[in-house]
Amino acid sequence: MERAELESIMKTIGHQQHSSILGGMQAEYEELERMGYIRINWDEDKLTAVITPEGRAFVGSLLKKEEEK
């Protein structure tokens, strides 16, 4: 996954705190889970993801960089 795509997905999840996994994006979400930024709720009929403390820290660093510009 490219850096810009990662940042975009994480910002979206960060704002929502809980995100449905959109069709065709499961691989990207699985990558974010491997990175420790989200946790996928595999037990639900419709997969969802929840941001982890590491994910919140990552989004916070992105937002801080934007503020510094």
N, C-alpha and C positions, 0 to 999 in steps of 0.2 A: 504494500500500500504506500502510495506517495505521501510525503509529509503534509502537503496541503490538504489532502483528503482526510488524513488522520486528524489534523487540527479541526477541520470542519465538523467531522462526526463527533469529536469529543466536546466541542463547544455546544453543539446541539444537545447532547446527552447531559452536559453540565448544567445547562439552563433548565432542563426538564427534571433532572435527578433520576428519571425512570423513563425508558424509551422502548417503544415497540420496535422489533427488528423488522425492517422493511424488506419486502420480497427482493431477492437478488443481492442482499447485503449481508447475508449470514457469514460469509467468509471473512468480511472485514471486521464484523463484530467478534468473531472467534479470534482473530488476530489481536484485537484490543484486549480480549480476555486473557490471552497468553501473555500480553505485556503487563497485565495486572491493573489495567485502567477501569475495567468494568467486570461485572459478574453477570453471566447469562442465567436466567431462570429457566432451566431445561425442563422442569416439571409442569410447565404451563402449556395449554393447547396452542396458544399464540405466544411465541417466544418473546421475552422482554429482557432488557438489560438494565442493571442498576450500576451507577457510578460508584467506584471504590474511593477510599481516602487518597490513594495514589492518583487516581483519575482526577479528583478534585484539585489536588496539588498541581497536576499537569495543566489543567484548564486555567487555574489561577496564574501560573507562570505565563501562559499565552496571553491572558488578559493584561497582565502587568507589562509585557512587551509592547502590546498595542497602546497602552497609556503613555509609555515612554516615547512613542514616535511623535 
